[in-house]
Amino acid sequence: MSTPPELDPDTCYRAFETRDARFDGRFFVAVRTTRVFCRPVCPARTPKRTNVEFHGSAASAFAAGFRPCLRCRPERAPRLAGDSPGAALVARALAEIDAGALDDASLEVLSARIGVTSRHLRRLFESHLGAAPITVAQTRRLMFARQLIEETDLPMTRIAFAAGFASVRRFNAAIAQAYHSAPSQLRRHPAVRTSAAGTITLRIAAMDRASLAGLLRFYAARAFRGIEAVEADRYARTVRIGEGVGWFGVRRADDMLVLDSALPDAAILPRVVARVRRMFDLASARGAISAHLVADGGLAPALAGGAPRVPCAWDAFELAVRAVLGQQVSVAAATTLAGRLVERFGTAVASGDERLTRLFPSPAELAAAKLAALTALGIVRARAATIITLAGHVAATPGWRDNYKGLDPFCADFTALPGIGPWTAQYVAMRGFADPDAFPAGDLGLLRAARSLGIAETARELERRAERWRPWRAYAAQALWNHSTRDAA
């Protein structure tokens, strides 16, 4: 048993009894009599205190011989929301593991990506999750494989490789050991099946209507024409991962966020799911974040509905280009320029949707662009030069999108590029790399909201006030932006 270090078993049980959503993702409840483990918000009947134990992660519970609950689906729980540097590192590593980082690379490679040694990362995982990184990765494979078995009609061979197993034999053995059944025996009900030829449909996580509507409004205002299509209840876009090209759509059905995807290789699916979860901020422990931020009474009015979800871009390079285009112009003007850029430099693709006709240009393609070609689109000369320099930097830096080592190192490196200032760096960290502590203090919208709430009059005062909101300043920023928008409406 590995109860989270900051919680004692009695506190865990009381939270479980009351189904306290603030603890969702912070621990898991394993029931000895049924050998099943649940989230603390599971609606099932509460077992006796003597029959349960608590684990800091699904991997820890799995390793102890428990199976995931089919009602509360532990794989959909938010991530840990600790306020220590160690917890932040673990959260970043978990995001990488979700995307398959340990399926085809070593722990040493993963550790180097986030800027620590493999020994230190192992120690952090044992401390915060009660399980080693490789155990967490194995658990992720098993739970994702079970979801694919239950929710799709993909052949078992494709499921094995899509879930990250190196061979079908290992897949069969792992499923049998974990679930005491052959893979084919787990496919008992039709549930959700592929909705069309070549399209895979998966339920990703619970999502309330208001949260999705707010995220879709944000994406609609900033959509790349030809790449993204946003409707009142659906988001869709084209994607390129490595050599693979396809599309996906996200919609809400039966209170769940549902992913429809058409990809050339099912092995890409874990990376798509991980990025979609990041885009719609499905891994954050919003209850704990809200409790932390609302302690600042001045910020409380902006948090009336709880901590907001922070929208993140599909791709950090796309977001960086979009941020440069948005320097000192309105959102609408930047969106117009972005559409022209995609039309001129994006690669044409066929998706079956007349709105999804392009791929975003690669760093190499934009790095090779002529300055005159960019300025002809209406982009100011200085920003056109910045885009070319930025694209050249990313093209010359293998793994730029994957090797995010933290807010301060990223901002120091990024602001060294001509035309990139603190606002742009913080904004890219926040929306490109989903850094929960990024905070573009100089943003006029943030300052306008801060003044209306009476918490700061200048950018410097706001930056000092924001120290209270660490390590979730990005959520405070989003709450202030939302508050500013409501005031303007």
C-alpha positions as CSV (number, residue, x, y, z in Angstrom):
1,M,0.0,0.0,0.0
2,S,1.3,3.5,-0.8
3,T,-1.0,6.2,0.6
4,P,0.0,9.6,-0.8
5,P,2.6,11.2,1.5
6,E,0.5,14.3,2.2
7,L,-2.6,12.3,3.1
8,D,-3.3,9.8,5.9
9,P,-5.6,6.8,5.5
10,D,-8.4,8.3,7.7
11,T,-8.5,11.5,5.6
12,C,-8.6,9.4,2.4
13,Y,-11.5,7.3,3.7
14,R,-13.5,10.4,4.8
15,A,-13.0,11.9,1.3
16,F,-14.1,8.6,-0.2
17,E,-17.2,8.5,2.0
18,T,-18.3,12.0,0.9
19,R,-17.2,11.5,-2.8
20,D,-15.1,14.7,-2.4
21,A,-14.2,15.7,-6.0
22,R,-11.2,17.7,-4.7
23,F,-9.4,14.4,-4.0
24,D,-10.1,12.9,-7.4
25,G,-6.7,11.8,-8.8
26,R,-4.9,12.3,-5.6
27,F,-5.4,8.7,-4.4
28,F,-7.2,5.5,-5.4
29,V,-9.3,3.2,-3.2
30,A,-8.5,-0.5,-3.4
31,V,-11.2,-2.9,-2.1
32,R,-9.6,-6.1,-0.7
33,T,-12.8,-8.1,-0.9
34,T,-13.5,-7.5,-4.6
35,R,-9.9,-6.9,-5.7
36,V,-11.1,-3.8,-7.6
37,F,-9.7,-0.2,-7.2
38,C,-11.7,3.0,-7.7
39,R,-11.5,6.7,-7.8
40,P,-12.6,8.5,-4.6
41,V,-15.6,9.8,-6.5
42,C,-16.8,6.3,-7.6
43,P,-20.6,6.1,-7.2
44,A,-20.5,2.4,-6.0
45,R,-21.5,1.5,-2.4
46,T,-18.9,2.5,0.1
47,P,-17.1,-0.6,1.5
48,K,-16.1,-0.9,5.2
49,R,-13.0,0.9,6.3
50,T,-11.3,-2.4,7.2
51,N,-11.8,-3.7,3.7
52,V,-10.0,-0.9,1.8
53,E,-6.5,0.4,1.3
54,F,-5.3,3.5,-0.5
55,H,-2.8,4.0,-3.3
56,G,-1.1,7.1,-4.7
57,S,-1.6,6.0,-8.3
58,A,-3.4,3.5,-10.5
59,A,-0.1,1.8,-11.2
60,S,0.5,1.2,-7.5
61,A,-2.9,-0.4,-7.2
62,F,-2.4,-2.5,-10.3
63,A,1.0,-3.6,-9.0
64,A,-0.7,-4.7,-5.8
65,G,-3.0,-7.0,-7.7
66,F,-6.2,-4.9,-8.0
67,R,-8.2,-4.4,-11.2
68,P,-9.6,-1.0,-12.3
69,C,-13.3,-0.3,-11.6
70,L,-15.5,-0.3,-14.7
71,R,-17.9,2.3,-13.3
72,C,-15.6,5.1,-12.4
73,R,-12.8,4.2,-14.9
74,P,-9.6,5.2,-13.0
75,E,-7.8,5.8,-16.3
76,R,-9.9,8.9,-16.6
77,A,-9.0,10.4,-13.3
78,P,-7.2,13.8,-13.2
79,R,-3.5,13.9,-12.5
80,L,-1.9,14.7,-9.2
81,A,-2.0,18.4,-8.3
82,G,0.9,18.8,-5.9
83,D,2.4,22.2,-5.2
84,S,6.0,21.0,-5.0
85,P,8.6,21.1,-7.8
86,G,8.8,17.3,-7.6
87,A,5.1,17.0,-8.3
88,A,5.4,19.3,-11.3
89,L,8.2,17.1,-12.7
90,V,6.1,13.9,-12.2
91,A,3.1,15.5,-13.9
92,R,5.3,16.4,-16.9
93,A,6.7,12.9,-17.0
94,L,3.2,11.4,-16.8
95,A,2.0,13.4,-19.8
96,E,5.0,12.0,-21.7
97,I,4.2,8.5,-20.6
98,D,0.6,8.9,-21.7
99,A,1.8,9.8,-25.2
100,G,3.9,6.6,-25.3
101,A,7.3,7.9,-24.2
102,L,8.3,4.6,-22.6
103,D,6.9,2.4,-25.4
104,D,9.8,3.0,-27.8
105,A,12.4,4.8,-25.6
106,S,14.2,4.3,-22.4
107,L,13.7,5.9,-19.0
108,E,17.0,7.7,-19.5
109,V,15.6,9.4,-22.7
110,L,12.4,10.4,-20.9
111,S,14.4,11.8,-18.0
112,A,16.7,13.8,-20.3
113,R,13.6,15.4,-21.9
114,I,12.4,16.9,-18.7
115,G,15.9,17.7,-17.4
116,V,16.5,15.3,-14.6
117,T,18.4,12.1,-14.1
118,S,16.6,8.7,-14.3
119,R,17.5,8.0,-10.7
120,H,15.9,11.2,-9.5
121,L,12.8,10.5,-11.6
122,R,12.4,7.0,-10.2
123,R,12.7,8.5,-6.7
124,L,10.0,11.1,-7.4
125,F,7.7,8.5,-8.8
126,E,8.1,6.2,-5.8
127,S,7.5,9.2,-3.5
128,H,4.4,10.6,-5.2
129,L,2.8,7.6,-6.9
130,G,4.2,4.6,-5.1
131,A,5.3,3.0,-8.4
132,A,8.2,3.1,-10.8
133,P,7.9,4.9,-14.1
134,I,8.0,1.6,-16.0
135,T,5.1,0.3,-13.9
136,V,3.1,3.4,-14.6
137,A,3.8,2.9,-18.4
138,Q,2.7,-0.7,-18.2
139,T,-0.5,0.2,-16.4
140,R,-1.2,2.8,-19.0
141,R,-0.8,0.2,-21.7
142,L,-3.1,-2.2,-20.0
143,M,-5.9,0.2,-19.3
144,F,-5.7,1.8,-22.8
145,A,-5.7,-1.7,-24.3
146,R,-8.8,-2.6,-22.4
147,Q,-10.6,0.6,-23.5
148,L,-9.8,-0.2,-27.1
149,I,-11.0,-3.8,-26.7
150,E,-14.3,-2.6,-25.1
151,E,-15.0,0.4,-27.2
152,T,-13.8,-0.4,-30.7
153,D,-13.9,-3.4,-33.1
154,L,-10.3,-3.1,-34.0
155,P,-8.5,-6.5,-34.4
156,M,-6.6,-7.6,-31.4
157,T,-3.3,-7.4,-33.3
158,R,-3.9,-3.7,-34.0
159,I,-4.9,-3.1,-30.4
160,A,-1.7,-4.6,-29.1
161,F,0.5,-2.3,-31.1
162,A,-1.8,0.7,-30.6
163,A,-1.6,0.3,-26.9
164,G,2.2,0.2,-27.0
165,F,3.0,-3.5,-26.7
166,A,6.1,-4.7,-28.5
167,S,4.4,-8.0,-29.6
168,V,1.0,-9.7,-29.6
169,R,2.5,-12.4,-27.3
170,R,3.3,-9.9,-24.7
171,F,-0.1,-8.2,-25.1
172,N,-1.9,-11.5,-24.5
173,A,0.2,-12.4,-21.5
174,A,-0.2,-9.0,-19.9
175,I,-3.9,-9.0,-20.3
176,A,-4.3,-12.5,-19.0
177,Q,-2.2,-11.7,-15.9
178,A,-3.9,-8.4,-15.2
179,Y,-7.5,-9.3,-15.9
180,H,-7.5,-13.1,-15.6
181,S,-9.1,-13.3,-19.1
182,A,-8.0,-13.6,-22.7
183,P,-8.3,-10.3,-24.7
184,S,-11.2,-11.8,-26.7
185,Q,-13.2,-12.5,-23.5
186,L,-13.1,-8.9,-22.5
187,R,-15.0,-7.9,-25.6
188,R,-18.4,-8.8,-24.1
189,H,-20.6,-5.9,-25.2
190,P,-20.9,-3.9,-28.4
191,A,-20.5,-0.6,-26.5
192,V,-19.2,2.0,-28.9
193,R,-17.9,0.7,-32.2
194,T,-16.2,2.4,-35.1
195,S,-18.6,5.0,-36.5
196,A,-17.4,4.7,-40.1
197,A,-14.8,2.9,-42.2
198,G,-11.4,3.7,-40.8
199,T,-12.7,5.9,-38.0
200,I,-12.0,5.0,-34.4
201,T,-14.3,6.4,-31.7
202,L,-13.3,6.5,-28.0
203,R,-14.8,8.0,-24.9
204,I,-12.1,10.2,-23.3
205,A,-13.4,11.7,-20.1
206,A,-16.4,13.3,-18.5
207,M,-17.0,16.9,-19.6
208,D,-19.8,19.2,-18.6
209,R,-21.6,21.2,-21.3
210,A,-20.5,24.7,-20.0
211,S,-16.8,23.8,-19.9
212,L,-16.9,22.4,-23.4
213,A,-18.8,25.4,-24.7
214,G,-16.2,27.8,-23.2
215,L,-13.3,25.9,-24.7
216,L,-15.0,25.7,-28.1
217,R,-15.6,29.5,-28.1
218,F,-11.9,30.0,-27.4
219,Y,-10.9,27.7,-30.3
220,A,-13.4,29.1,-32.7
221,A,-12.1,32.6,-32.3
222,R,-8.5,31.4,-33.0
223,A,-9.1,28.6,-35.6
224,F,-6.6,28.2,-38.4
225,R,-8.8,28.3,-41.6
226,G,-8.4,25.1,-43.5
227,I,-6.9,23.2,-40.6
228,E,-9.5,23.6,-37.8
229,A,-13.3,23.6,-37.9
230,V,-15.2,24.5,-34.8
231,E,-18.9,24.2,-34.4
232,A,-21.2,24.9,-31.4
233,D,-20.6,21.4,-30.0
234,R,-17.6,20.0,-32.0
235,Y,-14.0,20.6,-32.7
236,A,-12.1,19.0,-35.6
237,R,-8.7,19.4,-37.3
238,T,-6.1,17.8,-39.5
239,V,-3.0,16.4,-37.9
240,R,0.5,15.4,-38.9
241,I,2.5,13.2,-36.5
242,G,5.8,12.1,-37.9
243,E,5.0,10.8,-41.4
244,G,1.4,10.1,-40.5
245,V,-1.4,12.4,-41.7
246,G,-5.1,12.2,-40.6
247,W,-7.8,14.1,-38.8
248,F,-9.8,13.9,-35.5
249,G,-13.0,15.4,-34.1
250,V,-14.0,16.0,-30.5
251,R,-17.6,16.2,-29.4
252,R,-19.8,15.6,-26.3
253,A,-22.1,12.7,-26.0
254,D,-23.8,11.3,-22.8
255,D,-21.8,13.7,-20.7
256,M,-18.6,12.4,-22.1
257,L,-16.0,13.9,-24.4
258,V,-15.8,11.6,-27.4
259,L,-12.9,11.4,-29.8
260,D,-13.5,10.4,-33.5
261,S,-10.2,9.9,-35.3
262,A,-9.1,8.7,-38.8
263,L,-5.4,7.9,-38.7
264,P,-3.1,6.0,-41.0
265,D,-1.7,3.9,-38.1
266,A,-3.4,3.0,-34.9
267,A,-0.1,3.2,-33.1
268,I,-0.4,7.0,-33.4
269,L,-3.6,6.9,-31.3
270,P,-2.0,7.2,-27.8
271,R,-0.3,10.4,-28.9
272,V,-3.5,11.8,-30.3
273,V,-5.5,10.9,-27.2
274,A,-2.7,12.4,-24.9
275,R,-2.7,15.7,-26.9
276,V,-6.5,15.9,-26.9
277,R,-6.6,15.4,-23.2
278,R,-4.1,18.3,-22.9
279,M,-6.0,20.5,-25.3
280,F,-9.2,20.2,-23.3
281,D,-7.3,20.2,-19.9
282,L,-8.8,16.9,-18.9
283,A,-5.9,15.9,-16.5
284,S,-6.0,18.8,-14.1
285,A,-7.3,18.4,-10.6
286,R,-9.5,21.5,-10.7
287,G,-11.0,21.0,-7.2
288,A,-7.6,21.3,-5.6
289,I,-6.5,24.2,-7.9
290,S,-9.7,26.1,-7.2
291,A,-9.3,25.6,-3.4
292,H,-5.7,27.0,-3.6
293,L,-6.6,30.0,-5.8
294,V,-9.8,31.0,-4.0
295,A,-7.7,31.5,-0.8
296,D,-6.8,34.8,-2.3
297,G,-10.0,36.6,-1.6
298,G,-9.3,39.3,-4.3
299,L,-9.3,36.6,-7.0
300,A,-12.4,34.8,-5.7
301,P,-15.0,36.7,-7.8
302,A,-13.2,35.4,-11.0
303,L,-13.5,31.9,-9.6
304,A,-17.2,31.9,-9.0
305,G,-17.6,28.7,-11.1
306,G,-14.5,27.1,-9.9
307,A,-11.1,26.9,-11.6
308,P,-11.5,27.2,-15.4
309,R,-10.1,24.7,-17.9
310,V,-7.0,26.2,-19.6
311,P,-7.1,25.5,-23.4
312,C,-3.9,24.3,-24.9
313,A,-2.9,24.2,-28.6
314,W,-2.5,20.9,-30.5
315,D,1.1,21.8,-31.4
316,A,3.6,24.1,-29.6
317,F,5.1,25.3,-32.9
318,E,1.7,26.3,-34.3
319,L,1.0,28.1,-31.1
320,A,4.3,29.9,-31.2
321,V,3.7,31.2,-34.8
322,R,0.1,32.2,-33.8
323,A,1.5,34.1,-30.8
324,V,3.9,36.1,-32.9
325,L,1.1,36.9,-35.4
326,G,-0.9,38.1,-32.4
327,Q,1.7,40.5,-31.1
328,Q,0.1,44.0,-30.8
329,V,-3.0,43.1,-32.9
330,S,-6.5,41.9,-32.1
331,V,-7.5,38.2,-31.9
332,A,-9.5,38.6,-35.1
333,A,-6.7,40.2,-37.0
334,A,-4.2,37.5,-35.9
335,T,-6.7,34.8,-37.0
336,T,-7.1,36.4,-40.4
337,L,-3.3,36.5,-40.9
338,A,-3.0,32.9,-39.7
339,G,-5.5,31.8,-42.3
340,R,-3.5,33.5,-45.1
341,L,-0.3,31.9,-43.8
342,V,-1.9,28.4,-43.9
343,E,-3.4,29.1,-47.4
344,R,0.0,30.2,-48.8
345,F,2.4,27.7,-47.1
346,G,0.2,24.8,-45.8
347,T,0.2,21.4,-47.5
348,A,-3.1,20.4,-49.2
349,V,-4.7,17.2,-47.9
350,A,-8.0,15.3,-48.5
351,S,-9.9,14.6,-45.3
352,G,-13.5,14.1,-46.5
353,D,-14.4,17.4,-44.9
354,E,-14.3,20.4,-47.2
355,R,-13.4,22.6,-44.3
356,L,-10.3,20.5,-43.4
357,T,-8.0,20.9,-46.4
358,R,-4.6,21.8,-45.1
359,L,-1.8,20.9,-42.8
360,F,0.1,23.5,-40.9
361,P,3.5,24.3,-42.6
362,S,6.4,22.5,-41.0
363,P,9.2,24.5,-39.3
364,A,11.5,23.8,-42.3
365,E,8.9,25.1,-44.7
366,L,8.5,28.4,-42.9
367,A,12.2,28.7,-42.3
368,A,12.7,28.6,-46.1
369,A,10.0,31.2,-46.7
370,K,11.0,34.5,-48.3
371,L,10.4,37.6,-46.2
372,A,8.6,39.2,-49.1
373,A,6.2,36.3,-49.3
374,L,5.2,36.8,-45.6
375,T,4.9,40.5,-45.8
376,A,2.7,40.1,-48.9
377,L,0.2,38.4,-46.6
378,G,-0.1,41.6,-44.5
379,I,2.3,40.5,-41.8
380,V,4.4,43.3,-40.4
381,R,8.0,43.0,-41.6
382,A,9.5,42.6,-38.1
383,R,7.0,39.8,-37.2
384,A,7.6,38.1,-40.5
385,A,11.3,38.1,-39.7
386,T,10.6,36.7,-36.3
387,I,8.5,33.8,-37.7
388,I,11.3,32.9,-40.1
389,T,13.9,33.0,-37.3
390,L,11.6,31.0,-35.0
391,A,10.9,28.4,-37.6
392,G,14.7,28.0,-38.3
393,H,15.4,27.6,-34.6
394,V,12.8,24.9,-34.2
395,A,13.8,23.1,-37.4
396,A,17.5,23.1,-36.2
397,T,16.5,21.8,-32.7
398,P,15.4,18.2,-32.9
399,G,12.8,17.4,-30.3
400,W,12.0,21.1,-29.6
401,R,8.4,20.2,-29.1
402,D,9.1,17.3,-26.7
403,N,12.1,18.6,-24.7
404,Y,10.3,21.1,-22.4
405,K,12.4,21.3,-19.3
406,G,10.4,23.8,-17.3
407,L,9.1,27.4,-17.4
408,D,12.3,29.3,-16.5
409,P,14.7,27.4,-18.8
410,F,12.2,27.6,-21.7
411,C,11.6,31.3,-21.3
412,A,15.3,32.1,-21.1
413,D,16.0,30.1,-24.3
414,F,12.9,31.4,-26.2
415,T,13.4,35.1,-25.4
416,A,16.9,34.9,-26.7
417,L,15.3,34.8,-30.2
418,P,14.9,38.2,-31.9
419,G,11.3,39.4,-31.6
420,I,10.3,37.1,-28.7
421,G,9.6,38.9,-25.5
422,P,8.4,37.7,-22.0
423,W,4.7,37.9,-22.9
424,T,5.2,35.6,-26.0
425,A,7.4,33.2,-24.1
426,Q,4.9,32.9,-21.2
427,Y,2.0,32.6,-23.5
428,V,3.7,29.8,-25.5
429,A,4.6,28.0,-22.3
430,M,1.0,28.2,-21.1
431,R,-0.9,27.3,-24.3
432,G,1.8,25.5,-26.2
433,F,3.3,23.3,-23.5
434,A,0.5,23.4,-21.0
435,D,2.7,24.7,-18.2
436,P,0.3,25.3,-15.2
437,D,2.4,28.1,-13.8
438,A,3.0,30.2,-16.9
439,F,1.7,33.7,-16.4
440,P,2.0,36.5,-19.1
441,A,1.8,39.3,-16.6
442,G,2.1,42.1,-19.2
443,D,-1.1,41.1,-21.0
444,L,-3.6,44.0,-21.2
445,G,-6.6,41.7,-20.7
446,L,-5.1,40.4,-17.4
447,L,-4.3,43.9,-16.2
448,R,-7.8,45.1,-17.1
449,A,-9.4,42.3,-15.1
450,A,-7.0,42.8,-12.2
451,R,-7.9,46.5,-12.0
452,S,-11.6,45.7,-12.1
453,L,-11.1,43.4,-9.1
454,G,-8.9,45.9,-7.3
455,I,-6.0,43.5,-6.9
456,A,-3.4,45.3,-9.1
457,E,-2.9,48.5,-11.0
458,T,0.3,47.8,-12.9
459,A,1.9,44.7,-14.6
460,R,4.6,44.7,-11.9
461,E,2.0,44.7,-9.1
462,L,0.1,41.9,-10.9
463,E,3.2,39.8,-11.2
464,R,3.9,40.2,-7.5
465,R,0.3,39.4,-6.6
466,A,0.5,36.3,-8.8
467,E,3.2,34.8,-6.5
468,R,0.4,33.8,-4.2
469,W,-1.1,31.7,-7.0
470,R,1.8,29.5,-7.7
471,P,2.1,26.8,-9.0
472,W,-1.2,27.3,-10.9
473,R,-0.8,30.9,-12.2
474,A,-2.0,29.8,-15.6
475,Y,-5.4,28.9,-14.1
476,A,-5.5,32.3,-12.4
477,A,-4.7,33.9,-15.7
478,Q,-7.5,32.1,-17.5
479,A,-9.9,33.0,-14.7
480,L,-8.9,36.7,-15.1
481,W,-9.3,36.6,-18.9
482,N,-12.8,35.0,-18.5
483,H,-13.7,37.6,-15.9
484,S,-12.5,40.4,-18.3
485,T,-14.7,38.9,-21.1
486,R,-17.8,38.7,-18.9
487,D,-17.3,42.4,-17.8
488,A,-17.0,43.4,-21.4
489,A,-20.1,41.5,-22.5
